Amino acid sequence: MSFEAILANPVVAIVVLLGFLIFFHELGHYWVGRYFNAGVETFSIGFGPSILEWTNKKGTLFQVAILPFGGFVKFAGSIRQEPVPKEFVGQELYNLPWWQRSLVLIAGPAANILLAVVLFSVLAMMGAKQIQPIVGSVSHGGAAEEAGLMAGDRVLSLDGTPVQVWEDLRDYIIQRPDVPVRVALERGEQVVNLTLVPKARDGKDLFGQDKTVGHAGISAAMRDNQVAVLGGNLFEKGVRTGFTLQTVLGGSAPSQTVSHFHEAVHALQKMSPTELVTLGFEGLGDEKLNVQLSVAVALKELKPVDLSLAKVGEASSLQKFDTILQVAGNPVRDTYELAKVLTDHNSEQVQLVVSREGKTLEVTEPLSPFVAQMPDGARTMYRFEGSFLDQGNMVSEVFVRESNPLLALKQGAHDAWEAVLMVTKGIWGLVTGNLPMQVLGGPILIAHVAKEAA
């Protein structure tokens, strides 16, 4: 078995991670204690019988014990009543001034925080792919639709604050329920300014605490130019769900090659609604098909494949290329709305309305149970056995890295501080009883779910 395969085991990964963190924690105590000339009898990673040990010239025993969950540094003279080995006489911890003993005590957590700052800073300099702030879909009746956002809009700034990646957009909106937000966005070749008022929603934070958050009703754009066809002129002219839209040719505009669904929508929006346009498609068997129709009809009938099925389960009543229109009597327009309805429905089967080969059908679909780790503990939920056409496509991404070491260090310190606040809040919640003990089941449940999925 390869080293990568061993680390892929969630239990092994947790043990290795905890061992790494514990080592640096104890190393902080050790370094500061030795700096003040405190004698160290034992430096141990783990508890129980030793499986690996050695002693340095100063008499400190370094060991790795059989039980990896923990560790300790034993200073000479930690307690006045205990005997002190002769090689450490005069180096007792209790002989240090109170402020030096205090620094030795806090050095462990400080070492972990310093490690976090360094690691976050290195990650910032290495860079990573981030989701671009391009709108992929707009939920019906949501704040974004009411404000006038459209699929394909690139968000440039919020209240004058530049937006570089989707995370910037998401975090800003979440924190401003019912608060007007000035949005500057790029739509084609134009810069559009509008006001978005995120709708307040009751939710829970990471620890299961009630929290009101802002919700815009948008999702990120996918690198996808497949279309869903629900009937109408496109269906009559031979276009089917899963076909790829490749070109848009209008009388008043040059031919445009499109690689994103929203690019086609933007190209059409620039034309007159009554103008004739020619759409170039590639079929499922690589056949080419050109379709001419009015711009108004094209905008009405062209749909993204967010809810069009690419694969279905063996017991499913659905078929490949079916497009889901309603779930349990609720119209849905994207996977976010679908997930919300299924979460609320939470049953072993659900009534669906789907579009299949230009016809609208009602079907009863069995759902598969799975265990989900929620903020208030584990919960059994239900999902489709299948996948959607857009799940094979990547979200539009951009590579972001910080080349300035000082700015990377600033970002690393910010991320580390956010992590400290999150952990502190969690621990305080457990101590005060405001958090249920089920939140501690995360690592165990993750290992269980990973095993079941293997």
C-alpha positions as CSV (number, residue, x, y, z in Angstrom):
1,M,0.0,0.0,0.0
2,S,1.4,3.4,-1.0
3,F,2.1,6.2,1.5
4,E,-0.6,8.3,-0.1
5,A,-3.2,5.5,0.3
6,I,-2.3,5.2,4.0
7,L,-2.8,8.9,4.6
8,A,-6.1,8.8,2.7
9,N,-7.5,6.8,5.6
10,P,-9.3,9.3,7.7
11,V,-8.3,7.8,11.0
12,V,-4.6,7.8,10.0
13,A,-4.9,11.3,8.7
14,I,-6.3,12.5,12.0
15,V,-3.6,10.8,14.0
16,V,-0.9,12.3,11.9
17,L,-2.4,15.8,12.0
18,L,-2.9,15.7,15.8
19,G,0.7,14.4,16.2
20,F,2.0,17.3,14.2
21,L,0.0,19.9,16.1
22,I,0.9,18.3,19.5
23,F,4.6,18.3,18.6
24,F,4.7,22.0,17.9
25,H,2.6,22.7,20.9
26,E,5.0,20.9,23.2
27,L,8.0,22.3,21.3
28,G,6.7,25.8,22.3
29,H,6.8,24.9,26.0
30,Y,10.2,23.2,25.6
31,W,11.9,26.1,23.8
32,V,10.7,28.8,26.2
33,G,11.5,26.7,29.2
34,R,15.0,25.9,28.0
35,Y,15.5,29.6,27.2
36,F,14.9,30.4,30.9
37,N,17.2,27.5,31.8
38,A,14.4,25.3,33.2
39,G,15.4,21.6,33.2
40,V,13.3,19.2,31.0
41,E,13.1,15.6,32.2
42,T,10.8,14.3,29.4
43,F,9.5,15.4,26.0
44,S,6.8,12.9,24.9
45,I,4.6,12.7,21.9
46,G,1.8,10.4,23.0
47,F,1.1,8.5,26.2
48,G,1.7,5.1,27.5
49,P,4.7,2.8,26.9
50,S,7.5,4.2,24.8
51,I,8.1,2.8,21.3
52,L,11.0,5.1,20.4
53,E,13.2,7.1,22.7
54,W,16.6,8.7,23.1
55,T,18.3,11.0,25.6
56,N,20.3,14.2,24.8
57,K,23.4,15.5,26.4
58,K,21.4,17.6,28.9
59,G,19.6,14.5,30.2
60,T,16.2,15.1,28.5
61,L,14.4,11.9,27.5
62,F,12.7,12.3,24.1
63,Q,10.1,9.6,23.3
64,V,7.3,8.6,21.1
65,A,4.6,6.7,23.0
66,I,2.2,4.0,21.8
67,L,-0.9,6.2,22.3
68,P,-0.6,9.1,19.9
69,F,-3.5,11.2,21.2
70,G,-1.7,13.7,23.3
71,G,1.8,14.5,24.6
72,F,3.6,16.4,27.3
73,V,6.7,18.1,28.5
74,K,7.8,17.3,32.0
75,F,9.8,20.1,33.6
76,A,12.0,19.4,36.6
77,G,10.5,20.8,39.7
78,S,7.0,21.4,38.2
79,I,5.8,20.7,41.7
80,R,7.8,21.7,44.8
81,Q,7.0,18.4,46.6
82,E,8.4,16.1,43.9
83,P,12.0,14.9,43.8
84,V,14.3,16.5,41.3
85,P,17.0,14.3,39.5
86,K,20.5,15.4,40.4
87,E,21.3,16.5,36.8
88,F,18.5,19.1,37.0
89,V,19.1,20.5,40.5
90,G,19.2,24.3,40.3
91,Q,17.0,24.2,37.1
92,E,13.6,23.7,38.8
93,L,10.6,25.3,37.2
94,Y,9.3,26.6,40.5
95,N,12.4,28.7,40.9
96,L,11.6,30.8,37.9
97,P,9.9,34.2,38.4
98,W,6.1,34.1,38.0
99,W,6.2,35.9,34.6
100,Q,8.7,33.4,33.2
101,R,6.6,30.5,34.3
102,S,3.6,32.2,32.7
103,L,5.5,32.5,29.4
104,V,6.4,28.8,29.6
105,L,2.7,28.0,30.1
106,I,1.4,30.1,27.2
107,A,4.2,29.1,24.8
108,G,2.4,26.0,23.7
109,P,-0.7,27.6,22.3
110,A,1.4,30.5,21.0
111,A,3.5,28.0,19.0
112,N,0.4,26.5,17.4
113,I,-0.8,30.0,16.5
114,L,2.6,30.9,15.1
115,L,2.6,27.7,13.1
116,A,-0.9,28.6,11.7
117,V,0.3,32.1,10.7
118,V,3.3,30.6,8.9
119,L,1.3,27.9,7.1
120,F,-1.5,30.3,6.0
121,S,1.2,32.8,4.8
122,V,2.9,30.1,2.8
123,L,-0.4,29.1,1.3
124,A,-1.1,32.7,0.3
125,M,2.2,32.9,-1.5
126,M,1.8,29.6,-3.2
127,G,-1.6,30.6,-4.5
128,A,-4.6,28.6,-5.3
129,K,-7.5,28.4,-7.7
130,Q,-10.4,30.6,-6.7
131,I,-13.9,30.9,-8.1
132,Q,-14.4,34.0,-10.2
133,P,-17.1,36.4,-9.1
134,I,-19.3,35.6,-12.2
135,V,-23.0,35.0,-11.7
136,G,-24.0,31.6,-13.1
137,S,-27.7,31.5,-12.2
138,V,-30.2,33.8,-10.5
139,S,-32.9,32.3,-8.3
140,H,-36.5,33.2,-9.0
141,G,-37.9,35.7,-6.5
142,G,-34.5,36.2,-4.9
143,A,-32.8,39.4,-3.9
144,A,-30.5,39.3,-7.0
145,E,-33.4,39.0,-9.4
146,E,-35.2,41.9,-7.8
147,A,-32.1,44.0,-8.0
148,G,-31.6,43.2,-11.7
149,L,-28.6,40.9,-11.7
150,M,-28.3,38.5,-14.6
151,A,-26.4,35.3,-15.4
152,G,-23.0,36.2,-16.7
153,D,-22.6,39.4,-14.7
154,R,-19.1,39.8,-13.2
155,V,-19.2,41.6,-9.8
156,L,-16.5,44.2,-9.6
157,S,-17.2,45.8,-6.2
158,L,-19.6,45.9,-3.3
159,D,-20.1,49.3,-1.6
160,G,-16.8,50.4,-3.3
161,T,-14.8,47.4,-1.9
162,P,-13.2,45.5,-4.8
163,V,-14.3,41.9,-5.3
164,Q,-11.6,39.6,-6.6
165,V,-13.1,36.1,-6.0
166,W,-16.5,34.5,-5.3
167,E,-15.6,34.1,-1.6
168,D,-15.3,37.9,-1.2
169,L,-18.8,38.3,-2.6
170,R,-20.3,35.5,-0.5
171,D,-18.8,36.7,2.8
172,Y,-19.9,40.3,2.2
173,I,-23.5,39.4,1.4
174,I,-23.9,36.9,4.3
175,Q,-23.0,39.6,6.8
176,R,-25.6,42.1,5.5
177,P,-29.1,40.7,5.8
178,D,-31.7,43.4,4.8
179,V,-28.9,46.0,4.3
180,P,-28.7,47.7,0.9
181,V,-25.5,47.0,-0.9
182,R,-24.2,49.0,-3.8
183,V,-23.1,46.6,-6.6
184,A,-20.9,47.5,-9.5
185,L,-20.8,44.8,-12.2
186,E,-19.5,44.2,-15.6
187,R,-22.2,43.2,-18.2
188,G,-20.7,42.6,-21.6
189,E,-18.8,45.8,-22.3
190,Q,-20.7,47.9,-19.9
191,V,-20.3,48.7,-16.2
192,V,-23.7,48.6,-14.5
193,N,-24.5,49.9,-11.0
194,L,-27.4,48.7,-9.0
195,T,-28.5,48.2,-5.4
196,L,-28.9,44.7,-3.9
197,V,-30.8,44.1,-0.6
198,P,-29.8,40.6,0.6
199,K,-32.8,38.8,2.1
200,A,-32.6,37.8,5.7
201,R,-32.7,34.1,6.4
202,D,-32.6,32.2,9.6
203,G,-29.7,29.8,9.6
204,K,-27.1,28.3,11.9
205,D,-23.4,28.9,12.1
206,L,-20.7,26.2,12.2
207,F,-21.5,25.4,15.8
208,G,-25.3,25.1,15.4
209,Q,-26.1,28.5,16.8
210,D,-29.0,30.5,15.4
211,K,-27.8,33.2,13.1
212,T,-29.5,35.6,10.6
213,V,-27.6,35.8,7.3
214,G,-28.0,37.6,4.1
215,H,-29.0,35.7,0.9
216,A,-28.8,37.0,-2.6
217,G,-30.0,34.0,-4.5
218,I,-27.2,33.5,-7.0
219,S,-24.7,30.8,-7.8
220,A,-21.3,30.8,-9.5
221,A,-20.9,30.5,-13.2
222,M,-19.8,27.1,-14.7
223,R,-17.6,26.5,-17.7
224,D,-20.5,25.1,-19.6
225,N,-22.3,25.8,-22.9
226,Q,-24.7,22.9,-23.0
227,V,-28.4,23.7,-23.1
228,A,-31.7,22.3,-21.8
229,V,-34.6,22.3,-24.2
230,L,-38.1,22.0,-22.7
231,G,-40.1,22.1,-26.0
232,G,-41.1,25.0,-28.2
233,N,-39.4,26.1,-31.4
234,L,-36.0,24.8,-30.5
235,F,-37.4,21.3,-29.9
236,E,-39.3,21.4,-33.2
237,K,-36.2,22.4,-35.1
238,G,-34.3,19.3,-33.7
239,V,-32.4,20.8,-30.7
240,R,-32.3,18.5,-27.7
241,T,-31.2,18.7,-24.0
242,G,-27.5,18.2,-23.9
243,F,-26.7,19.8,-27.2
244,T,-23.8,22.3,-27.1
245,L,-24.4,25.9,-28.2
246,Q,-21.3,27.0,-30.0
247,T,-22.0,30.1,-32.1
248,V,-24.4,33.1,-32.1
249,L,-24.9,35.0,-35.4
250,G,-27.2,38.0,-35.6
251,G,-27.8,40.5,-38.4
252,S,-26.5,43.5,-36.4
253,A,-23.6,41.7,-34.7
254,P,-20.6,39.6,-35.8
255,S,-20.7,35.9,-35.3
256,Q,-19.6,35.0,-31.7
257,T,-18.2,31.8,-30.5
258,V,-19.4,30.9,-27.0
259,S,-17.8,28.7,-24.3
260,H,-20.2,29.7,-21.5
261,F,-23.9,29.6,-21.5
262,H,-24.0,33.2,-20.1
263,E,-21.9,34.4,-23.0
264,A,-24.7,33.4,-25.4
265,V,-27.3,35.1,-23.2
266,H,-25.2,38.3,-23.2
267,A,-24.8,38.2,-27.0
268,L,-28.5,37.9,-27.4
269,Q,-29.3,40.6,-24.9
270,K,-27.4,43.1,-27.1
271,M,-29.7,42.5,-30.0
272,S,-33.2,43.7,-30.8
273,P,-35.9,41.2,-29.5
274,T,-37.5,41.0,-33.0
275,E,-34.2,40.4,-34.8
276,L,-33.5,37.0,-36.3
277,V,-30.5,35.1,-35.0
278,T,-28.8,31.9,-36.0
279,L,-27.7,29.6,-33.3
280,G,-25.0,27.0,-34.1
281,F,-25.3,23.7,-32.1
282,E,-23.3,20.5,-31.8
283,G,-25.4,17.4,-31.2
284,L,-24.8,14.4,-29.0
285,G,-23.2,12.6,-31.9
286,D,-21.0,15.6,-33.0
287,E,-23.5,16.5,-35.7
288,K,-23.9,20.2,-36.5
289,L,-27.2,22.1,-36.5
290,N,-28.0,25.7,-37.3
291,V,-31.3,27.1,-36.1
292,Q,-32.8,30.4,-37.0
293,L,-35.4,32.1,-34.7
294,S,-36.1,35.5,-33.2
295,V,-33.9,36.8,-30.3
296,A,-37.0,37.0,-28.0
297,V,-37.8,33.3,-28.6
298,A,-34.1,32.3,-28.1
299,L,-33.9,34.1,-24.8
300,K,-37.1,32.5,-23.7
301,E,-36.4,28.9,-24.7
302,L,-32.6,28.6,-24.0
303,K,-32.1,27.1,-20.5
304,P,-28.9,26.1,-18.7
305,V,-28.5,22.4,-17.7
306,D,-28.4,22.9,-13.9
307,L,-31.3,20.5,-13.5
308,S,-30.8,18.2,-16.5
309,L,-29.8,14.7,-15.6
310,A,-26.6,13.1,-16.9
311,K,-26.9,9.9,-14.9
312,V,-29.7,8.2,-13.0
313,G,-29.7,5.4,-10.4
314,E,-30.8,1.8,-11.2
315,A,-34.1,2.1,-9.3
316,S,-34.9,5.6,-10.7
317,S,-38.0,6.5,-12.6
318,L,-36.0,9.3,-14.3
319,Q,-34.1,9.1,-17.6
320,K,-30.9,10.7,-18.8
321,F,-31.6,14.2,-20.1
322,D,-34.7,14.7,-18.1
323,T,-34.9,18.2,-16.8
324,I,-36.5,18.7,-13.3
325,L,-39.1,21.5,-13.2
326,Q,-40.9,20.9,-9.8
327,V,-40.1,19.0,-6.6
328,A,-42.9,18.2,-4.2
329,G,-45.0,20.8,-5.8
330,N,-42.4,23.5,-5.6
331,P,-40.9,25.0,-8.8
332,V,-37.1,24.9,-8.9
333,R,-34.7,26.7,-11.2
334,D,-31.3,25.6,-9.9
335,T,-29.6,23.0,-7.7
336,Y,-29.7,25.3,-4.7
337,E,-33.5,25.5,-4.8
338,L,-33.6,21.7,-5.4
339,A,-31.4,21.0,-2.3
340,K,-33.5,23.3,-0.1
341,V,-36.8,21.6,-1.1
342,L,-35.3,18.1,-0.6
343,T,-33.9,19.2,2.8
344,D,-37.4,20.4,3.9
345,H,-39.1,17.4,2.3
346,N,-36.8,14.9,3.9
347,S,-38.6,11.7,2.8
348,E,-37.8,8.4,1.1
349,Q,-39.6,9.5,-2.1
350,V,-40.7,12.6,-3.8
351,Q,-43.1,13.7,-6.5
352,L,-41.4,15.4,-9.5
353,V,-42.5,17.2,-12.6
354,V,-39.9,16.8,-15.4
355,S,-39.5,17.7,-19.0
356,R,-38.7,14.7,-21.2
357,E,-38.5,14.9,-25.0
358,G,-40.6,18.1,-25.2
359,K,-43.3,16.7,-22.9
360,T,-44.1,17.5,-19.2
361,L,-44.5,14.4,-17.0
362,E,-45.2,13.6,-13.3
363,V,-43.0,10.9,-11.7
364,T,-42.5,9.5,-8.3
365,E,-38.8,9.3,-7.5
366,P,-37.2,7.1,-4.8
367,L,-34.5,8.8,-2.8
368,S,-31.4,7.4,-1.1
369,P,-30.7,8.0,2.6
370,F,-27.3,9.3,3.8
371,V,-25.8,10.5,7.0
372,A,-24.9,14.2,7.1
373,Q,-23.0,16.0,9.8
374,M,-25.0,19.1,10.7
375,P,-24.1,21.8,13.2
376,D,-26.5,20.2,15.7
377,G,-25.2,16.7,15.1
378,A,-25.7,13.8,12.7
379,R,-28.9,13.6,10.6
380,T,-30.3,11.2,8.1
381,M,-31.2,13.0,4.8
382,Y,-32.2,11.9,1.3
383,R,-30.8,12.6,-2.1
384,F,-31.0,11.6,-5.8
385,E,-29.0,8.7,-7.0
386,G,-27.6,10.4,-10.1
387,S,-25.9,13.5,-11.4
388,F,-26.6,16.6,-13.4
389,L,-25.0,17.6,-16.7
390,D,-23.3,20.6,-15.2
391,Q,-21.6,18.6,-12.5
392,G,-19.0,17.4,-14.9
393,N,-18.0,21.0,-15.6
394,M,-15.7,23.2,-13.5
395,V,-16.6,26.5,-11.9
396,S,-15.0,29.4,-13.7
397,E,-11.7,29.8,-11.8
398,V,-8.8,32.2,-11.5
399,F,-5.4,31.5,-10.0
400,V,-4.8,33.9,-7.0
401,R,-1.5,34.3,-5.2
402,E,0.2,36.9,-3.0
403,S,3.7,37.7,-4.2
404,N,4.5,40.3,-1.5
405,P,5.8,38.4,1.5
406,L,4.6,41.1,3.9
407,L,1.1,41.1,2.5
408,A,1.2,37.3,2.6
409,L,2.1,37.4,6.3
410,K,-0.7,39.9,6.9
411,Q,-3.2,37.5,5.2
412,G,-1.7,34.6,7.2
413,A,-2.1,36.4,10.5
414,H,-5.7,37.3,9.6
415,D,-6.6,33.7,8.7
416,A,-5.0,32.4,11.8
417,W,-6.8,34.9,14.0
418,E,-10.1,33.9,12.4
419,A,-9.3,30.3,13.2
420,V,-8.5,31.1,16.8
421,L,-11.7,33.0,17.2
422,M,-13.7,30.1,15.8
423,V,-12.1,27.5,18.1
424,T,-12.4,29.8,21.1
425,K,-16.1,30.3,20.4
426,G,-16.6,26.5,20.0
427,I,-14.8,25.7,23.3
428,W,-16.7,28.5,25.2
429,G,-20.0,27.2,23.8
430,L,-19.2,23.7,25.0
431,V,-18.1,24.9,28.5
432,T,-21.3,27.1,28.9
433,G,-23.6,24.4,27.5
434,N,-24.7,26.6,24.6
435,L,-23.4,24.0,22.1
436,P,-24.6,20.4,22.0
437,M,-22.0,17.8,22.5
438,Q,-22.9,16.3,19.1
439,V,-20.7,18.9,17.4
440,L,-17.7,16.9,18.7
441,G,-18.8,14.0,16.5
442,G,-17.3,15.5,13.4
443,P,-14.0,13.6,13.0
444,I,-15.6,10.3,14.1
445,L,-18.5,10.7,11.7
446,I,-16.3,11.8,8.9
447,A,-14.3,8.5,9.3
448,H,-17.6,6.5,9.4
449,V,-19.0,8.2,6.3
450,A,-15.7,7.7,4.4
451,K,-15.7,4.0,5.3
452,E,-19.3,3.6,4.1
453,A,-18.6,5.4,0.8
454,A,-15.5,3.3,0.0
